[in-house]
Amino acid sequence: MLLQSDASARHFKQFLGKTVRCLQNLSSNRARRTLPKRTFREHPVNTGKGNVFMAQNRVLVLSEKKEPLMPCHPARARQLLSQGHAAVWRRFPFTIVLTQPTTSHAQPLRLKVDPGSRTSGLAVVATFKRGQTCVFAAELQHRGQAIKEALQKRRGVRRSRRYRHTRYRKPRFQHRKRRKGWLAPSLESRVQNVVQWAKRLRRWMPLTALSMESVRFDMQRLENPEIEGVEYQQGTLCGYEVREYLLEKWKRKCFYCDATEIPLQIDHIVPRSKNGTDRVSNLTLACARCNQEKGNQNAKTFLAKQPEKYKALMAKAKASLSDAAAVNSTRLASRERLCGLDVPLEVGSGGQTKYNRSVQEYRKTHWLDAVCVGVSGENVRVDFAQEVLEIRAMGRGSRQMCSVDQYGLRSARLPRVVFPRTGAKARQKKVYGFQTGDMVEAVVPKGKKAGRYVGRVAVRSTGSFNIKTRSGTTQGISYKHCRLLQHTDGYAYTRRHDGDQSPLAKSSIPD
């Protein structure tokens, strides 16, 4: 009887353990089923410690001869680094180089690009046996607006010096011709950024194909959705002059104070001094008093205490089409230059990208748009919490030798000198082996600034550097405490992790 009771107790414990494990599995399966089964995009990766869900970009791998190999999982990269079989080649995007010969079998990799005016999406999709999977995602932020502002500032400085008959640079635009396919510098930078990153990823990955979205916006339909027929040949001001059009549009009264039967003035919603345009969509009517009070303020700032008034103003005024115009101007140039990379190029339409994203129920983001570009974007698996590399174009500095203010005089940061001469910047870029923009790691052992700092460095000839980190800028770090991590390449990098945010649209996730 004693043996039977012991056996029954042992069987009861086994039964109880199985019941607990079943309940745990059931709860985990229910948690996973919060996403629709047909759109579940997670895939487990065996790391030796159980199945975990991959949320990082794959690590780029180079052979000992610096040839691109198939990207590997971060766990595999850590194993190679700890065993001494690989070394770090780049920090962003993280790339390792093998130290021993190896054989590799690469699956087809396709780089997909979603060009944009301010931000372009990049995604690398691999074709495995289980289907297509996104292994690398990035968003490239352009600096077209910064280039435009810099050119406008330079033009104003040169023009003011010519008018004052001081030492100036003579105009040289009268005898120059623009080459075929010329683009404005702000647009050219967008094209070069996309092409440059396509070339870089081709050097670091064995890419076999490219995909690009080519969109042409109907500018007139964006302004007037009901336009048709001969109306395309008739502009907004057909039958009007600008002043008469504005008087009729704004009901012959001041928009800000609703005053009528008084002389009205044309007011820019976004002032010219803040990159506003003369398009009729940026113009409104104001009385002399309101126009004087507003000055060069933005309408949003001027009407900060009247948000409803500002909403009515923006609802009646039409949105700027500068972003759509930038995409229209650069789409053909980007396509031609990507075709010159000797890699098969697939071109998809914006409607096809939207259809693929809607069918797979993905959110509207730049990198997910890149994933859904073209016919190859119909069925692509995406990790539940994909890491995105944010790439921000910073430029490589300025060739201007002397810093000046808005009036063309010496900069306040420079010592006082005799006009018109200003202090010229040093021709030597590197100081103690470091250059402004390099990514460094500084370990200060003692003192008020003791600690570890990782970020961008601004060099000084004295050897006392400034390091810009996520928390702020720390000044006065000696070069002796700095260690170079990555040379400057004109871009700033940030890893963005969406956490538990699903790539699926909110409407596809049940409550």
N, C-alpha and C positions, 0 to 999 in steps of 0.2 A: 504493500500500500504506500509505503514511503517513497519507493522508486517511482510509482505511478504519479504520485503528487508532484515529485520533482520534475518528472517529464512533462506533466501538464503545465506546470509553472513556466518551464522553459519554452514550451510551445506558445503559451499565452504571451510571453515577452516578445517572441519573434513575430507573432501576429500583430502585437501592438506597435512594434517598430515599423513593420510594413505599412500599417495604417497611417502612421505619422508621415512616412516618406510619401505615400500617395497623396495625402492632403497637401504637403508642401509642393509637390509637382503640380497638383491641380491649381493651387493658388498662383504659382508662377506662370502656368499656361494661361490662366485667366488674365493675368497682368499683361502677358504678351498679346492676348487677343483683343486688347484695347484698340489695336490697329486692325484694319480689314485684312483678312487672310490673303487675299489676292494681291495686296499692295505692300505686304510685309517685306522690308528691305534689309533687315539685319541678317548677317551670316556669321555663325560661330567659327572661331579660329582656335585650333588646338595648340596650346603653349606648354603642355606638360603639367599644368596645374589646374586642369579643367578647362571647359569652354568659356571664353570671354568674348565680348563683343568689341570688334575693332572700331575705333573712332578717330584714329590718326591717319594722316596721309602716309602712303608708303614711302620708305626711305630709298632715295636714288642711289644706285650702285654703279661704280666705274671699275673696270678691270685694272690689272697692274700696268697695262699699256694705255690707260685713260680712255678706253673704249666703253660705250654705254652698255650696261647689262639690264636685265629685268629688275624692276624695283622689288624690294623685299619688305617683309613685315618688320615693324620696329623691334619686336622681340628678337628676331633673327639678327638684326643689325647690332643690338646690344650684345648678343652672344659672340658675334664676330669681333667686336671691339674688345670685349673682355678677354678673349683668347689670343689677341694680338694678330689676328688674321686680316684686320682692316684698320684703317685710320680715317679720321674725319677730314673730308676734303672741303666742304662748305657747311656753313651753319644754316643759311636760308637760300633755297630750300635745302633741308638737311641731306647731305650727300656723303657717302663713304667711298673710299678707294681701297680695293683689295691689295694685299701685299704678296699674295702667292698666285700662281697661275691656276685657273679653274675653267671648267666647261659649264656653259649656261644654255638653257633652252628658253627662248623668249616667246611669249605669246603675242599676238597682234595687239599693238597699242595705237590708239587714235587720239590725237589732240583736237579738241573741239573749242571753238572760239565764238563768243557772243559779243561782237563789237558794240561799244556804247559811247556816248558823248562824254560822260564823266567817269564811268566805271565800265570796264570790260570783264566778262567772265571767262575763265579758263578752266578746262577740265580734261583729264586724261582718262580714257576708258579702255580697259583691257578686256579681251575676249577670252574667257576661260571655258572649260567644259560645261560648267553650270550656267553659262550665259555671260552677258556683258556686265561689268562692274566698274564703278568709278573708283580709281585708285589715287587720284590726285585732284585737288580742287583749289582754285585761287581766284582772287578778284584783284584786278589791276586798276588802280586809280590814276587818272591822267592829270596833268598839270597845264592843260590848255588855257584855262582862265588866268593862271598866274603868268603865263607867257604873254598873253594879251595885255595884261596890266603892266608888265615890265616894258613892253614895246611902246605902249602909250606914254609911260613916264619918260622913256628915253626920247621919244619924239617931242614931247613938251619941253624938255630941257634943251635940246638942240635948237628948237625953234625960238625959244626965249633968248638964247645967246646970239642967234643971228639977228634978231630984232634989236638987241642992245649993241650990236657991232663989236662984240668982244671976240676973243679967240674962239673959233668954232670949227666944226667939221663941215666942209662944203657939201651941199646936196649932190648926190651922185645917181639919182634915180632917173634923170632925164635921158641918159644915153644907155640905159640898161634894158635888156629884153628878158622877159620871163620865159624859162624853158617850157617845153610841152609837158603838161601834167603838173604844173606848179600848184602848190597848195600853200595857204597861209601858214606861218610858223606854228600857230596854235593848233592847226589841223594836222600839219606834218608831224608834230610830236605824237599825236594819237596813233597815227599809222606806224611810226617808227617803234613806239612802245610795243605794240602788238607783234610786229614782225621780229623785233629783237628777242622777245620772250619765246616766240616760236622757234627761233634759231637756238636759243639757250637750251630749251627743253629737248630739242633734237640732239644736242650734244650730250645730254645727260640721260636720255632715254632712247631705246631703239624704236623710234616712232615709225610706223608703217603707213599712216594715212593722216590726213587733216580734214576737218569739217569747219565750215564757217557759215554764219548766218548773214545773208545779204538782204537788207530791208531798204525799200524806197518809200519814204513817207509822202503822202499827198498833202502838200502844205496848205492848199486852198480848202481841201475838205476838212482839215483839222480846224480851220477857222470857221467854216460854214458847212456843217454836215449835210445840208440840203442842196448844195450847189450841184448843177447839172448843165449839160449842153453848152450853149454860148456863154453862159455865166462865167466859165473858166477864162474867157478872154476879157472879161470886165472886172477890173480891180475893185477894191473896197470903196475907192473914192470915185467910182464911175458916176458922172453927173454932178459931182460936188467939188468944191474946193475944201482944203483942210479945215479952215475955220468954220465954214458953213456946215460941214459934216459934223464937227464937234458940237456946234451949237444945237444941231438937231438931235444928236445922240444924247447929250446931257441936259436936254430940255431948257436950254438958255438960262441956267442958274448955276451959282457956285455950288459945287458938290459938298464942300466942307461946312458951309453955314446956311445953304439953301437960299441965299440972297438973290433976288431977281431985279430986273430993270436997272441994273448998274453995269458999268463997263467991266467986262470979264477978260481974264488973261489965260493963256495956255500954260498949264502946269504939267510937269513930268512926274508921273507916279513914282518911278525910280529915277532920281536925278542923273543928269549927264555926268556929273562928277563921280558918280558911283556906278559907272558902266551902263547907265540907262540909254535907251535908243530913242529915235525920233519917230518910231512907228506909231500909227494912230492908236494901237492897242496900249501904248504907254502914255497916252495924253488924256488929260481931263481939263475941266474949266474951274477956275478959282478967281475970287475977287482979289483986289490988290492987297487988302489987309491979310487975308488967309495965305495968299502966296508969299507975302513978306514974313509971316510967322513961320511958315513951313520951311522956308529957306532951302537948303540943300539936304534936308532930312528925307529919309525914305517915308513913304506914306504909312507904312506899318508902324514906324516909330512915332510919327506925328499923330496917328490915331490910336495910340496905345491904350488910352482911356476910353476909347469908343470902339470896341472890337466888332460890334454889329455893323457899324458904319464902314469899317475896313472890309468886312466880308461882302457888303453890298458893292463896294468899289471894285473888288477883285472879281466879283461875279459879273459885273457889267463890262469890265475891261477884259480883254482876251489875253490868254496866257502867252508867254514868249515861246517862239518856235526856234530858238537858237540851237537847242539840243538836237531837234529833228533835222535842222539844216546841216549841222556838223556831221551827223551820221550819213546823210545823203551825199555830202561832199567827199567823204573818205571811203565809202564802201567799195568803189571801183579800184582805187589805189591800193587798198588793203588786199583786195582779191588778186590783183595783178602781181603784187610782191610776194604773196604767199604761193602763187603758182610757180614763182621762180625758185622755190626751195627743192625742186625735183622730187616732190612727194605727192602722191595722188590727192587731189583736193575735191572734197564734196561741198557743194553749195546748197544751202537750204533756205527756205523762205521764213519770214516771221510767222506767217499763219501756220506753217507746219510745226514750228517750235511750240507755239501756243497749243496746238492740238495734242502733241506728244505730252506736254506738261499737264494738260487737262485730263487725258486718259490715264496717266500714271498718278494723277492727283498730287502733284508736287507743288510746293509753295513757289511764289514769285520772287526769285532771287537771281542775281547775275550768274552765279556758278551753276545753278540748277537749269537756267535757260541754256547755258553752254552744253550741259549734259544732254538736253533734249533737242539739240540742233540736228536737222537733216533726217533722212530716212533711218540712219543708224541710231537715232535717239528714241526709237519707238518703245524699246523694252530694255532699260538700263537699271541695274540695281544700285542703290545708294545706301550707305551706312546710316543707321538710325541717328547717330550724332557725329556727323562728318566734320573733321577739322578743316578749316579754311585758312589758307595763307593770304593775308592782306598785303598787297604790294603797292606801295605809294611812290609814284615818280617824284623825285626830289631835285633832279638836275645835278650837274657837276660843278656848280659854282658859277661865277660871273667873270667874264673877260675884261670887265670895266676896271681900269687901273686906279681911278680916283673915285671915291665915294662923294656924292653930292646930295643936297637936299632937294626939295621940290622946286626951289627957285634957281637951281643950277649953281649954288654956292657950295662952299665946303661943308662937309657933314659935321654935325655937332659932336660926333664921336671922335673926330680927329683933332689934333692940336691946332691952335690958331697959326695960320701961315698967311703970307701976303697973297691977296687976290690977284690973278685968278688961279694961282697954283694951289693944289691940294695935295695932301700926303698920299703917295702912291703905295699900293700894297706890295708886300714882298714877293719877289719872283720865286722864291724857294717855297714849295708846297709842303715838303716833308720836314719834320722836326724830330730828330732822334728816331727816325724810322717810322713815325706816325704821320698821318695826314687827316685833315679835317673830314669827318664823315666815316672814318674807320670804326668798326665795332671792336671794342676792347673790354677786357676784364681787369679791374683794378682792385687789389687787395691791400688796404692800408692797415698795418698792424697796430698802430697806436696813435694817440692824439685825438683831437676833437672830431676828426673825420674818419675815425677808425671804422672799418667795415668792408664789405664787398660791394662793388659797383659794376654793373654790366650795362653798356649802352654805347651811344655814339659819342665820339670825342671831338672837341674843338681845340686844335693845337695852338700854342703860343710859342714865340721864339725863346721865351725864358725857360721853357720846359715845364711850366705850370699849366696843366690842361684843365678844361671843363668837360665833364661827362654828363650827358643827358640820358636819364633813365626814365622809367615809367612814372616814378614818383616825383620827378623834378630834375633840376640841373644842379649838380654839385661842382663848385669852383675850387680851384687851387689844388688839384691832384697832381702830384709829381709824376713825371714820365717813368721814374724808376719803379713805380708800383703797377704800371700798366703792362698788360700782355695782349698782343694782337689776336683777335678771333677771326675777323674777316675784313678784307680790304673794301673800301668804299666802291660802289658800282653804280651810284646814281639813284638808288632805290632804298626805301625804308620798309622794314618787314614787321609784321605783327601776326602772331598766331591767334586765330579766333576760334573758340570752341563754343558751339551752341548749347552745350550741356545736354539736357534731356529734351530739347526742342526737336521735334520730328521734322524731317524734310517734307512730310506730307502736308497738304493744305488743311486748314482748320476744319473745313466743312467735311473732310473725309474721316475725321476722328470722332467716333461716337462718344457720347457722354457716359 
